[in-house]
Amino acid sequence: GQTEAGRSLGLSSFMTTRLIVLPQMIKIALPSLLNEIIALLKETSVLGYIGMMDLTKAGDFIRSRTFSPYVPYFTVALIYLIMVTILSNVFKSIEGRLRKSDIR
């Protein structure tokens, strides 16, 4: 229906897609995409135990050198919490801007 409406306004199929269909698709798909990015960040900590070098694996190396079992892991958890909080706030502001544009 949207492409037919754009065509009836005299827009080409490219312009209809770019001006009418794509903005609506982005508004619908963006929240789930941003949630997947945060979930992927959280799941990288699990990969540290499989063998890939990441923040969790670095914390494991520090723990094995200092023989301090808690401090490296609490530090790693704090870093992940800070990263996820920052990303969540950025994504909330993006979604808020999209919500404001829906009101207009």
Gaussian input, Z-matrix of N, CA and C with variables (Angstrom, degrees):
# hf/3-21g

backbone

0 1
 N
 C     1     B1
 C     2     B2     1     A1
 N     3     B3     2     A2     1     D1
 C     4     B4     3     A3     2     D2
 C     5     B5     4     A4     3     D3
 N     6     B6     5     A5     4     D4
 C     7     B7     6     A6     5     D5
 C     8     B8     7     A7     6     D6
 N     9     B9     8     A8     7     D7
 C    10    B10     9     A9     8     D8
 C    11    B11    10    A10     9     D9
 N    12    B12    11    A11    10    D10
 C    13    B13    12    A12    11    D11
 C    14    B14    13    A13    12    D12
 N    15    B15    14    A14    13    D13
 C    16    B16    15    A15    14    D14
 C    17    B17    16    A16    15    D15
 N    18    B18    17    A17    16    D16
 C    19    B19    18    A18    17    D17
 C    20    B20    19    A19    18    D18
 N    21    B21    20    A20    19    D19
 C    22    B22    21    A21    20    D20
 C    23    B23    22    A22    21    D21
 N    24    B24    23    A23    22    D22
 C    25    B25    24    A24    23    D23
 C    26    B26    25    A25    24    D24
 N    27    B27    26    A26    25    D25
 C    28    B28    27    A27    26    D26
 C    29    B29    28    A28    27    D27
 N    30    B30    29    A29    28    D28
 C    31    B31    30    A30    29    D29
 C    32    B32    31    A31    30    D30
 N    33    B33    32    A32    31    D31
 C    34    B34    33    A33    32    D32
 C    35    B35    34    A34    33    D33
 N    36    B36    35    A35    34    D34
 C    37    B37    36    A36    35    D35
 C    38    B38    37    A37    36    D36
 N    39    B39    38    A38    37    D37
 C    40    B40    39    A39    38    D38
 C    41    B41    40    A40    39    D39
 N    42    B42    41    A41    40    D40
 C    43    B43    42    A42    41    D41
 C    44    B44    43    A43    42    D42
 N    45    B45    44    A44    43    D43
 C    46    B46    45    A45    44    D44
 C    47    B47    46    A46    45    D45
 N    48    B48    47    A47    46    D46
 C    49    B49    48    A48    47    D47
 C    50    B50    49    A49    48    D48
 N    51    B51    50    A50    49    D49
 C    52    B52    51    A51    50    D50
 C    53    B53    52    A52    51    D51
 N    54    B54    53    A53    52    D52
 C    55    B55    54    A54    53    D53
 C    56    B56    55    A55    54    D54
 N    57    B57    56    A56    55    D55
 C    58    B58    57    A57    56    D56
 C    59    B59    58    A58    57    D57
 N    60    B60    59    A59    58    D58
 C    61    B61    60    A60    59    D59
 C    62    B62    61    A61    60    D60
 N    63    B63    62    A62    61    D61
 C    64    B64    63    A63    62    D62
 C    65    B65    64    A64    63    D63
 N    66    B66    65    A65    64    D64
 C    67    B67    66    A66    65    D65
 C    68    B68    67    A67    66    D66
 N    69    B69    68    A68    67    D67
 C    70    B70    69    A69    68    D68
 C    71    B71    70    A70    69    D69
 N    72    B72    71    A71    70    D70
 C    73    B73    72    A72    71    D71
 C    74    B74    73    A73    72    D72
 N    75    B75    74    A74    73    D73
 C    76    B76    75    A75    74    D74
 C    77    B77    76    A76    75    D75
 N    78    B78    77    A77    76    D76
 C    79    B79    78    A78    77    D77
 C    80    B80    79    A79    78    D78
 N    81    B81    80    A80    79    D79
 C    82    B82    81    A81    80    D80
 C    83    B83    82    A82    81    D81
 N    84    B84    83    A83    82    D82
 C    85    B85    84    A84    83    D83
 C    86    B86    85    A85    84    D84
 N    87    B87    86    A86    85    D85
 C    88    B88    87    A87    86    D86
 C    89    B89    88    A88    87    D87
 N    90    B90    89    A89    88    D88
 C    91    B91    90    A90    89    D89
 C    92    B92    91    A91    90    D90
 N    93    B93    92    A92    91    D91
 C    94    B94    93    A93    92    D92
 C    95    B95    94    A94    93    D93
 N    96    B96    95    A95    94    D94
 C    97    B97    96    A96    95    D95
 C    98    B98    97    A97    96    D96
 N    99    B99    98    A98    97    D97
 C   100   B100    99    A99    98    D98
 C   101   B101   100   A100    99    D99
 N   102   B102   101   A101   100   D100
 C   103   B103   102   A102   101   D101
 C   104   B104   103   A103   102   D102
 N   105   B105   104   A104   103   D103
 C   106   B106   105   A105   104   D104
 C   107   B107   106   A106   105   D105
 N   108   B108   107   A107   106   D106
 C   109   B109   108   A108   107   D107
 C   110   B110   109   A109   108   D108
 N   111   B111   110   A110   109   D109
 C   112   B112   111   A111   110   D110
 C   113   B113   112   A112   111   D111
 N   114   B114   113   A113   112   D112
 C   115   B115   114   A114   113   D113
 C   116   B116   115   A115   114   D114
 N   117   B117   116   A116   115   D115
 C   118   B118   117   A117   116   D116
 C   119   B119   118   A118   117   D117
 N   120   B120   119   A119   118   D118
 C   121   B121   120   A120   119   D119
 C   122   B122   121   A121   120   D120
 N   123   B123   122   A122   121   D121
 C   124   B124   123   A123   122   D122
 C   125   B125   124   A124   123   D123
 N   126   B126   125   A125   124   D124
 C   127   B127   126   A126   125   D125
 C   128   B128   127   A127   126   D126
 N   129   B129   128   A128   127   D127
 C   130   B130   129   A129   128   D128
 C   131   B131   130   A130   129   D129
 N   132   B132   131   A131   130   D130
 C   133   B133   132   A132   131   D131
 C   134   B134   133   A133   132   D132
 N   135   B135   134   A134   133   D133
 C   136   B136   135   A135   134   D134
 C   137   B137   136   A136   135   D135
 N   138   B138   137   A137   136   D136
 C   139   B139   138   A138   137   D137
 C   140   B140   139   A139   138   D138
 N   141   B141   140   A140   139   D139
 C   142   B142   141   A141   140   D140
 C   143   B143   142   A142   141   D141
 N   144   B144   143   A143   142   D142
 C   145   B145   144   A144   143   D143
 C   146   B146   145   A145   144   D144
 N   147   B147   146   A146   145   D145
 C   148   B148   147   A147   146   D146
 C   149   B149   148   A148   147   D147
 N   150   B150   149   A149   148   D148
 C   151   B151   150   A150   149   D149
 C   152   B152   151   A151   150   D150
 N   153   B153   152   A152   151   D151
 C   154   B154   153   A153   152   D152
 C   155   B155   154   A154   153   D153
 N   156   B156   155   A155   154   D154
 C   157   B157   156   A156   155   D155
 C   158   B158   157   A157   156   D156
 N   159   B159   158   A158   157   D157
 C   160   B160   159   A159   158   D158
 C   161   B161   160   A160   159   D159
 N   162   B162   161   A161   160   D160
 C   163   B163   162   A162   161   D161
 C   164   B164   163   A163   162   D162
 N   165   B165   164   A164   163   D163
 C   166   B166   165   A165   164   D164
 C   167   B167   166   A166   165   D165
 N   168   B168   167   A167   166   D166
 C   169   B169   168   A168   167   D167
 C   170   B170   169   A169   168   D168
 N   171   B171   170   A170   169   D169
 C   172   B172   171   A171   170   D170
 C   173   B173   172   A172   171   D171
 N   174   B174   173   A173   172   D172
 C   175   B175   174   A174   173   D173
 C   176   B176   175   A175   174   D174
 N   177   B177   176   A176   175   D175
 C   178   B178   177   A177   176   D176
 C   179   B179   178   A178   177   D177
 N   180   B180   179   A179   178   D178
 C   181   B181   180   A180   179   D179
 C   182   B182   181   A181   180   D180
 N   183   B183   182   A182   181   D181
 C   184   B184   183   A183   182   D182
 C   185   B185   184   A184   183   D183
 N   186   B186   185   A185   184   D184
 C   187   B187   186   A186   185   D185
 C   188   B188   187   A187   186   D186
 N   189   B189   188   A188   187   D187
 C   190   B190   189   A189   188   D188
 C   191   B191   190   A190   189   D189
 N   192   B192   191   A191   190   D190
 C   193   B193   192   A192   191   D191
 C   194   B194   193   A193   192   D192
 N   195   B195   194   A194   193   D193
 C   196   B196   195   A195   194   D194
 C   197   B197   196   A196   195   D195
 N   198   B198   197   A197   196   D196
 C   199   B199   198   A198   197   D197
 C   200   B200   199   A199   198   D198
 N   201   B201   200   A200   199   D199
 C   202   B202   201   A201   200   D200
 C   203   B203   202   A202   201   D201
 N   204   B204   203   A203   202   D202
 C   205   B205   204   A204   203   D203
 C   206   B206   205   A205   204   D204
 N   207   B207   206   A206   205   D205
 C   208   B208   207   A207   206   D206
 C   209   B209   208   A208   207   D207
 N   210   B210   209   A209   208   D208
 C   211   B211   210   A210   209   D209
 C   212   B212   211   A211   210   D210
 N   213   B213   212   A212   211   D211
 C   214   B214   213   A213   212   D212
 C   215   B215   214   A214   213   D213
 N   216   B216   215   A215   214   D214
 C   217   B217   216   A216   215   D215
 C   218   B218   217   A217   216   D216
 N   219   B219   218   A218   217   D217
 C   220   B220   219   A219   218   D218
 C   221   B221   220   A220   219   D219
 N   222   B222   221   A221   220   D220
 C   223   B223   222   A222   221   D221
 C   224   B224   223   A223   222   D222
 N   225   B225   224   A224   223   D223
 C   226   B226   225   A225   224   D224
 C   227   B227   226   A226   225   D225
 N   228   B228   227   A227   226   D226
 C   229   B229   228   A228   227   D227
 C   230   B230   229   A229   228   D228
 N   231   B231   230   A230   229   D229
 C   232   B232   231   A231   230   D230
 C   233   B233   232   A232   231   D231
 N   234   B234   233   A233   232   D232
 C   235   B235   234   A234   233   D233
 C   236   B236   235   A235   234   D234
 N   237   B237   236   A236   235   D235
 C   238   B238   237   A237   236   D236
 C   239   B239   238   A238   237   D237
 N   240   B240   239   A239   238   D238
 C   241   B241   240   A240   239   D239
 C   242   B242   241   A241   240   D240
 N   243   B243   242   A242   241   D241
 C   244   B244   243   A243   242   D242
 C   245   B245   244   A244   243   D243
 N   246   B246   245   A245   244   D244
 C   247   B247   246   A246   245   D245
 C   248   B248   247   A247   246   D246
 N   249   B249   248   A248   247   D247
 C   250   B250   249   A249   248   D248
 C   251   B251   250   A250   249   D249
 N   252   B252   251   A251   250   D250
 C   253   B253   252   A252   251   D251
 C   254   B254   253   A253   252   D252
 N   255   B255   254   A254   253   D253
 C   256   B256   255   A255   254   D254
 C   257   B257   256   A256   255   D255
 N   258   B258   257   A257   256   D256
 C   259   B259   258   A258   257   D257
 C   260   B260   259   A259   258   D258
 N   261   B261   260   A260   259   D259
 C   262   B262   261   A261   260   D260
 C   263   B263   262   A262   261   D261
 N   264   B264   263   A263   262   D262
 C   265   B265   264   A264   263   D263
 C   266   B266   265   A265   264   D264
 N   267   B267   266   A266   265   D265
 C   268   B268   267   A267   266   D266
 C   269   B269   268   A268   267   D267
 N   270   B270   269   A269   268   D268
 C   271   B271   270   A270   269   D269
 C   272   B272   271   A271   270   D270
 N   273   B273   272   A272   271   D271
 C   274   B274   273   A273   272   D272
 C   275   B275   274   A274   273   D273
 N   276   B276   275   A275   274   D274
 C   277   B277   276   A276   275   D275
 C   278   B278   277   A277   276   D276
 N   279   B279   278   A278   277   D277
 C   280   B280   279   A279   278   D278
 C   281   B281   280   A280   279   D279
 N   282   B282   281   A281   280   D280
 C   283   B283   282   A282   281   D281
 C   284   B284   283   A283   282   D282
 N   285   B285   284   A284   283   D283
 C   286   B286   285   A285   284   D284
 C   287   B287   286   A286   285   D285
 N   288   B288   287   A287   286   D286
 C   289   B289   288   A288   287   D287
 C   290   B290   289   A289   288   D288
 N   291   B291   290   A290   289   D289
 C   292   B292   291   A291   290   D290
 C   293   B293   292   A292   291   D291
 N   294   B294   293   A293   292   D292
 C   295   B295   294   A294   293   D293
 C   296   B296   295   A295   294   D294
 N   297   B297   296   A296   295   D295
 C   298   B298   297   A297   296   D296
 C   299   B299   298   A298   297   D297
 N   300   B300   299   A299   298   D298
 C   301   B301   300   A300   299   D299
 C   302   B302   301   A301   300   D300
 N   303   B303   302   A302   301   D301
 C   304   B304   303   A303   302   D302
 C   305   B305   304   A304   303   D303
 N   306   B306   305   A305   304   D304
 C   307   B307   306   A306   305   D305
 C   308   B308   307   A307   306   D306
 N   309   B309   308   A308   307   D307
 C   310   B310   309   A309   308   D308
 C   311   B311   310   A310   309   D309

   B1=1.4285
   B2=1.5199
   B3=1.3200
   B4=1.4549
   B5=1.5253
   B6=1.3069
   B7=1.4655
   B8=1.5234
   B9=1.3187
   B10=1.4691
   B11=1.5312
   B12=1.3337
   B13=1.4739
   B14=1.5221
   B15=1.3228
   B16=1.4587
   B17=1.5141
   B18=1.3032
   B19=1.4703
   B20=1.5192
   B21=1.3493
   B22=1.4703
   B23=1.5251
   B24=1.3251
   B25=1.4598
   B26=1.5283
   B27=1.3184
   B28=1.4524
   B29=1.5158
   B30=1.3215
   B31=1.4550
   B32=1.5257
   B33=1.3144
   B34=1.4670
   B35=1.5311
   B36=1.3177
   B37=1.4694
   B38=1.5259
   B39=1.3343
   B40=1.4669
   B41=1.5234
   B42=1.3191
   B43=1.4663
   B44=1.5272
   B45=1.3372
   B46=1.4599
   B47=1.5177
   B48=1.3166
   B49=1.4580
   B50=1.5217
   B51=1.3214
   B52=1.4662
   B53=1.5224
   B54=1.3189
   B55=1.4647
   B56=1.5282
   B57=1.3232
   B58=1.4681
   B59=1.5333
   B60=1.3154
   B61=1.4607
   B62=1.5291
   B63=1.3331
   B64=1.4649
   B65=1.5308
   B66=1.3288
   B67=1.4721
   B68=1.5219
   B69=1.3197
   B70=1.4606
   B71=1.5325
   B72=1.3263
   B73=1.4605
   B74=1.5253
   B75=1.3182
   B76=1.4618
   B77=1.5209
   B78=1.3338
   B79=1.4653
   B80=1.5247
   B81=1.3078
   B82=1.4614
   B83=1.5244
   B84=1.3307
   B85=1.4554
   B86=1.5268
   B87=1.3116
   B88=1.4585
   B89=1.5290
   B90=1.3296
   B91=1.4692
   B92=1.5256
   B93=1.3129
   B94=1.4681
   B95=1.5208
   B96=1.3239
   B97=1.4564
   B98=1.5311
   B99=1.3190
   B100=1.4563
   B101=1.5212
   B102=1.3221
   B103=1.4651
   B104=1.5195
   B105=1.3138
   B106=1.4637
   B107=1.5233
   B108=1.3318
   B109=1.4646
   B110=1.5220
   B111=1.3301
   B112=1.4656
   B113=1.5253
   B114=1.3269
   B115=1.4638
   B116=1.5257
   B117=1.3190
   B118=1.4564
   B119=1.5200
   B120=1.3201
   B121=1.4573
   B122=1.5229
   B123=1.3185
   B124=1.4623
   B125=1.5328
   B126=1.3144
   B127=1.4583
   B128=1.5183
   B129=1.3177
   B130=1.4633
   B131=1.5178
   B132=1.3239
   B133=1.4636
   B134=1.5232
   B135=1.3207
   B136=1.4581
   B137=1.5284
   B138=1.3253
   B139=1.4603
   B140=1.5202
   B141=1.3151
   B142=1.4555
   B143=1.5116
   B144=1.3193
   B145=1.4568
   B146=1.5161
   B147=1.3193
   B148=1.4624
   B149=1.5225
   B150=1.3125
   B151=1.4501
   B152=1.5095
   B153=1.3067
   B154=1.4576
   B155=1.5228
   B156=1.3083
   B157=1.4678
   B158=1.5216
   B159=1.2747
   B160=1.4519
   B161=1.5162
   B162=1.2964
   B163=1.4573
   B164=1.5220
   B165=1.3258
   B166=1.4559
   B167=1.5239
   B168=1.3207
   B169=1.4599
   B170=1.5291
   B171=1.3243
   B172=1.4598
   B173=1.5270
   B174=1.3266
   B175=1.4626
   B176=1.5169
   B177=1.3320
   B178=1.4606
   B179=1.5275
   B180=1.3329
   B181=1.4638
   B182=1.5270
   B183=1.3405
   B184=1.4652
   B185=1.5253
   B186=1.3147
   B187=1.4708
   B188=1.5174
   B189=1.3494
   B190=1.4621
   B191=1.5287
   B192=1.3071
   B193=1.4758
   B194=1.5225
   B195=1.3286
   B196=1.4648
   B197=1.5247
   B198=1.3132
   B199=1.4665
   B200=1.5168
   B201=1.3237
   B202=1.4569
   B203=1.5252
   B204=1.3253
   B205=1.4680
   B206=1.5239
   B207=1.3146
   B208=1.4572
   B209=1.5262
   B210=1.2989
   B211=1.4658
   B212=1.5294
   B213=1.3409
   B214=1.4739
   B215=1.5265
   B216=1.3260
   B217=1.4650
   B218=1.5232
   B219=1.3254
   B220=1.4608
   B221=1.5240
   B222=1.3245
   B223=1.4599
   B224=1.5191
   B225=1.3371
   B226=1.4696
   B227=1.5253
   B228=1.3272
   B229=1.4732
   B230=1.5209
   B231=1.3246
   B232=1.4643
   B233=1.5253
   B234=1.3298
   B235=1.4691
   B236=1.5255
   B237=1.3414
   B238=1.4670
   B239=1.5255
   B240=1.3269
   B241=1.4646
   B242=1.5192
   B243=1.3178
   B244=1.4633
   B245=1.5262
   B246=1.3413
   B247=1.4709
   B248=1.5261
   B249=1.3293
   B250=1.4661
   B251=1.5224
   B252=1.3278
   B253=1.4624
   B254=1.5238
   B255=1.3220
   B256=1.4663
   B257=1.5212
   B258=1.3360
   B259=1.4669
   B260=1.5204
   B261=1.3282
   B262=1.4656
   B263=1.5159
   B264=1.3289
   B265=1.4619
   B266=1.5242
   B267=1.3203
   B268=1.4718
   B269=1.5224
   B270=1.3388
   B271=1.4641
   B272=1.5225
   B273=1.3485
   B274=1.4629
   B275=1.5157
   B276=1.3307
   B277=1.4636
   B278=1.5222
   B279=1.3293
   B280=1.4680
   B281=1.5191
   B282=1.3412
   B283=1.4606
   B284=1.5251
   B285=1.3306
   B286=1.4752
   B287=1.5049
   B288=1.3248
   B289=1.4706
   B290=1.5150
   B291=1.3336
   B292=1.4630
   B293=1.5312
   B294=1.3300
   B295=1.4589
   B296=1.5274
   B297=1.3475
   B298=1.4461
   B299=1.5205
   B300=1.3280
   B301=1.4453
   B302=1.5233
   B303=1.3320
   B304=1.4642
   B305=1.5267
   B306=1.3265
   B307=1.4584
   B308=1.5239
   B309=1.3327
   B310=1.4634
   B311=1.4743
   A1=112.08
   A2=116.54
   A3=119.72
   A4=111.19
   A5=117.09
   A6=119.30
   A7=110.35
   A8=117.15
   A9=120.04
   A10=110.52
   A11=116.55
   A12=119.68
   A13=110.04
   A14=117.54
   A15=120.39
   A16=112.34
   A17=116.02
   A18=119.72
   A19=111.05
   A20=115.81
   A21=118.11
   A22=111.68
   A23=117.41
   A24=121.05
   A25=112.21
   A26=116.24
   A27=120.18
   A28=114.18
   A29=117.31
   A30=120.52
   A31=110.29
   A32=115.76
   A33=118.82
   A34=108.08
   A35=115.86
   A36=118.50
   A37=110.36
   A38=118.23
   A39=121.24
   A40=110.95
   A41=117.26
   A42=120.88
   A43=110.98
   A44=117.38
   A45=120.72
   A46=110.29
   A47=115.91
   A48=119.29
   A49=111.01
   A50=116.87
   A51=121.16
   A52=112.25
   A53=118.66
   A54=121.18
   A55=114.49
   A56=117.55
   A57=119.30
   A58=111.78
   A59=117.02
   A60=120.15
   A61=112.17
   A62=118.01
   A63=121.13
   A64=114.31
   A65=120.07
   A66=117.80
   A67=113.66
   A68=116.63
   A69=119.18
   A70=111.31
   A71=116.82
   A72=120.35
   A73=110.67
   A74=116.93
   A75=120.46
   A76=110.59
   A77=117.39
   A78=120.53
   A79=111.35
   A80=117.01
   A81=119.98
   A82=111.05
   A83=117.79
   A84=121.58
   A85=113.93
   A86=119.11
   A87=121.71
   A88=114.42
   A89=121.09
   A90=118.59
   A91=113.83
   A92=118.22
   A93=119.19
   A94=111.33
   A95=118.07
   A96=121.17
   A97=110.60
   A98=117.08
   A99=120.66
   A100=111.52
   A101=118.00
   A102=121.12
   A103=111.02
   A104=117.43
   A105=120.66
   A106=111.24
   A107=117.31
   A108=120.51
   A109=110.09
   A110=117.36
   A111=120.97
   A112=110.51
   A113=117.83
   A114=120.77
   A115=110.82
   A116=117.19
   A117=120.85
   A118=110.79
   A119=117.72
   A120=121.17
   A121=110.98
   A122=116.59
   A123=120.10
   A124=111.06
   A125=117.74
   A126=120.67
   A127=112.96
   A128=118.78
   A129=119.21
   A130=111.09
   A131=118.08
   A132=119.44
   A133=111.14
   A134=117.75
   A135=121.20
   A136=110.17
   A137=117.19
   A138=120.59
   A139=111.96
   A140=118.13
   A141=121.37
   A142=112.67
   A143=116.92
   A144=119.82
   A145=111.72
   A146=117.91
   A147=120.55
   A148=110.65
   A149=117.33
   A150=118.92
   A151=114.80
   A152=117.95
   A153=119.17
   A154=109.41
   A155=116.24
   A156=120.45
   A157=109.28
   A158=116.67
   A159=122.68
   A160=108.12
   A161=115.82
   A162=121.10
   A163=111.96
   A164=117.44
   A165=120.79
   A166=111.16
   A167=116.02
   A168=119.44
   A169=110.77
   A170=117.07
   A171=120.27
   A172=110.39
   A173=117.26
   A174=120.90
   A175=111.82
   A176=116.45
   A177=120.83
   A178=110.96
   A179=116.76
   A180=120.07
   A181=111.29
   A182=116.73
   A183=120.71
   A184=110.16
   A185=116.86
   A186=121.00
   A187=110.88
   A188=116.97
   A189=119.09
   A190=111.97
   A191=117.63
   A192=119.86
   A193=112.53
   A194=116.94
   A195=119.67
   A196=112.76
   A197=117.98
   A198=123.87
   A199=112.01
   A200=116.42
   A201=122.13
   A202=107.38
   A203=117.43
   A204=118.51
   A205=115.53
   A206=118.58
   A207=119.22
   A208=114.58
   A209=117.79
   A210=121.30
   A211=112.67
   A212=120.21
   A213=118.13
   A214=112.63
   A215=116.89
   A216=118.89
   A217=111.96
   A218=118.20
   A219=119.80
   A220=111.01
   A221=116.09
   A222=120.05
   A223=110.78
   A224=116.42
   A225=120.58
   A226=110.26
   A227=116.55
   A228=119.83
   A229=110.88
   A230=117.17
   A231=120.92
   A232=111.22
   A233=116.67
   A234=120.08
   A235=110.27
   A236=117.34
   A237=119.73
   A238=111.10
   A239=117.30
   A240=120.47
   A241=110.98
   A242=117.00
   A243=120.43
   A244=110.81
   A245=116.80
   A246=119.72
   A247=111.60
   A248=116.58
   A249=119.86
   A250=110.67
   A251=117.93
   A252=120.75
   A253=111.03
   A254=116.85
   A255=120.05
   A256=110.29
   A257=117.52
   A258=120.03
   A259=111.52
   A260=117.38
   A261=120.14
   A262=111.39
   A263=117.33
   A264=120.02
   A265=111.80
   A266=117.18
   A267=120.39
   A268=109.84
   A269=116.20
   A270=119.64
   A271=111.66
   A272=117.35
   A273=119.95
   A274=111.57
   A275=115.94
   A276=118.27
   A277=111.31
   A278=117.21
   A279=120.28
   A280=109.94
   A281=116.86
   A282=120.11
   A283=111.50
   A284=117.49
   A285=120.75
   A286=111.49
   A287=116.91
   A288=119.79
   A289=111.49
   A290=116.12
   A291=118.41
   A292=110.61
   A293=116.41
   A294=120.41
   A295=110.86
   A296=117.17
   A297=120.74
   A298=111.26
   A299=116.81
   A300=119.32
   A301=112.18
   A302=117.48
   A303=120.51
   A304=111.22
   A305=117.28
   A306=121.41
   A307=111.06
   A308=115.89
   A309=118.76
   A310=112.64
   D1=-37.42
   D2=-178.69
   D3=-69.75
   D4=-39.41
   D5=179.06
   D6=-67.93
   D7=-37.29
   D8=177.32
   D9=-65.59
   D10=-39.05
   D11=178.45
   D12=-65.35
   D13=-41.81
   D14=177.58
   D15=-64.43
   D16=-39.93
   D17=178.48
   D18=-66.84
   D19=-36.02
   D20=179.21
   D21=-69.99
   D22=-22.51
   D23=175.44
   D24=-82.02
   D25=-4.85
   D26=177.56
   D27=93.90
   D28=12.75
   D29=178.25
   D30=-83.80
   D31=148.03
   D32=175.05
   D33=-73.31
   D34=169.00
   D35=-178.74
   D36=-65.19
   D37=-35.74
   D38=177.13
   D39=-65.00
   D40=-46.16
   D41=179.68
   D42=-65.44
   D43=-38.02
   D44=177.64
   D45=-62.04
   D46=-44.23
   D47=179.27
   D48=-65.66
   D49=-44.91
   D50=-175.83
   D51=-70.21
   D52=-39.18
   D53=-173.44
   D54=-94.62
   D55=-25.97
   D56=-174.04
   D57=-113.81
   D58=-52.84
   D59=-171.20
   D60=-78.00
   D61=-48.60
   D62=-176.56
   D63=-60.12
   D64=-45.56
   D65=177.95
   D66=-59.08
   D67=-37.38
   D68=178.52
   D69=-70.43
   D70=-37.05
   D71=177.88
   D72=-64.55
   D73=-40.67
   D74=-179.47
   D75=-65.45
   D76=-41.97
   D77=179.70
   D78=-63.79
   D79=-32.47
   D80=-179.72
   D81=-78.82
   D82=-41.56
   D83=-172.79
   D84=-86.34
   D85=-22.50
   D86=-172.89
   D87=-61.58
   D88=-46.15
   D89=-179.35
   D90=-59.11
   D91=-43.18
   D92=179.69
   D93=-69.60
   D94=-33.75
   D95=177.41
   D96=-65.71
   D97=-42.80
   D98=179.25
   D99=-66.31
   D100=-37.11
   D101=175.80
   D102=-64.88
   D103=-36.47
   D104=177.48
   D105=-66.24
   D106=-35.52
   D107=177.59
   D108=-63.33
   D109=-43.42
   D110=178.67
   D111=-66.09
   D112=-41.18
   D113=178.14
   D114=-63.47
   D115=-38.54
   D116=178.39
   D117=-64.88
   D118=-39.25
   D119=176.80
   D120=-62.55
   D121=-41.58
   D122=179.58
   D123=-67.74
   D124=-34.58
   D125=-177.81
   D126=-76.36
   D127=-15.35
   D128=177.52
   D129=-66.22
   D130=-24.97
   D131=176.96
   D132=-65.97
   D133=-31.22
   D134=177.52
   D135=-69.61
   D136=-35.33
   D137=180.00
   D138=-65.55
   D139=-22.71
   D140=178.59
   D141=-61.97
   D142=-30.57
   D143=179.04
   D144=-81.80
   D145=-19.98
   D146=178.44
   D147=-77.23
   D148=-30.22
   D149=176.46
   D150=141.19
   D151=-10.93
   D152=179.31
   D153=-75.98
   D154=146.24
   D155=-179.80
   D156=-80.53
   D157=118.46
   D158=174.82
   D159=-149.22
   D160=-165.08
   D161=-176.60
   D162=-63.05
   D163=-40.92
   D164=-178.94
   D165=-67.36
   D166=-40.94
   D167=178.59
   D168=-66.11
   D169=-37.25
   D170=176.43
   D171=-63.44
   D172=-39.93
   D173=175.44
   D174=-62.89
   D175=-35.43
   D176=176.81
   D177=-66.24
   D178=-40.91
   D179=177.21
   D180=-62.93
   D181=-42.89
   D182=178.93
   D183=-63.74
   D184=-40.67
   D185=178.91
   D186=-62.15
   D187=-40.29
   D188=-178.41
   D189=-71.58
   D190=-25.77
   D191=179.54
   D192=-85.64
   D193=-35.92
   D194=-175.73
   D195=-96.55
   D196=-11.84
   D197=-177.27
   D198=58.03
   D199=26.79
   D200=174.91
   D201=-103.99
   D202=108.82
   D203=-170.99
   D204=-75.49
   D205=-22.95
   D206=-170.88
   D207=-105.76
   D208=-40.12
   D209=-172.38
   D210=-59.34
   D211=-46.63
   D212=179.81
   D213=-62.74
   D214=-40.01
   D215=-178.28
   D216=-71.60
   D217=-36.03
   D218=174.95
   D219=-66.00
   D220=-36.92
   D221=177.54
   D222=-65.53
   D223=-44.03
   D224=178.29
   D225=-62.58
   D226=-42.95
   D227=178.95
   D228=-62.96
   D229=-39.40
   D230=178.36
   D231=-65.14
   D232=-40.19
   D233=178.51
   D234=-64.67
   D235=-44.25
   D236=176.83
   D237=-62.13
   D238=-40.72
   D239=178.97
   D240=-62.26
   D241=-42.84
   D242=178.85
   D243=-63.76
   D244=-44.11
   D245=-179.45
   D246=-63.56
   D247=-43.70
   D248=-179.40
   D249=-67.84
   D250=-38.22
   D251=178.76
   D252=-64.91
   D253=-43.82
   D254=178.67
   D255=-62.93
   D256=-46.87
   D257=179.00
   D258=-62.22
   D259=-41.09
   D260=179.38
   D261=-61.95
   D262=-42.33
   D263=179.33
   D264=-66.89
   D265=-40.11
   D266=177.18
   D267=-62.57
   D268=-45.31
   D269=-178.57
   D270=-67.96
   D271=-33.51
   D272=175.88
   D273=-64.00
   D274=-40.41
   D275=179.30
   D276=-67.66
   D277=-35.96
   D278=176.84
   D279=-64.67
   D280=-45.83
   D281=178.82
   D282=-65.33
   D283=-34.38
   D284=176.68
   D285=-64.62
   D286=-40.53
   D287=176.88
   D288=-64.98
   D289=-38.20
   D290=177.68
   D291=-67.37
   D292=-36.85
   D293=178.66
   D294=-65.78
   D295=-39.02
   D296=178.20
   D297=-63.91
   D298=-38.27
   D299=179.46
   D300=-69.77
   D301=-23.27
   D302=175.30
   D303=-70.31
   D304=-31.84
   D305=-177.44
   D306=-69.98
   D307=-35.01
   D308=-177.39
   D309=-62.91

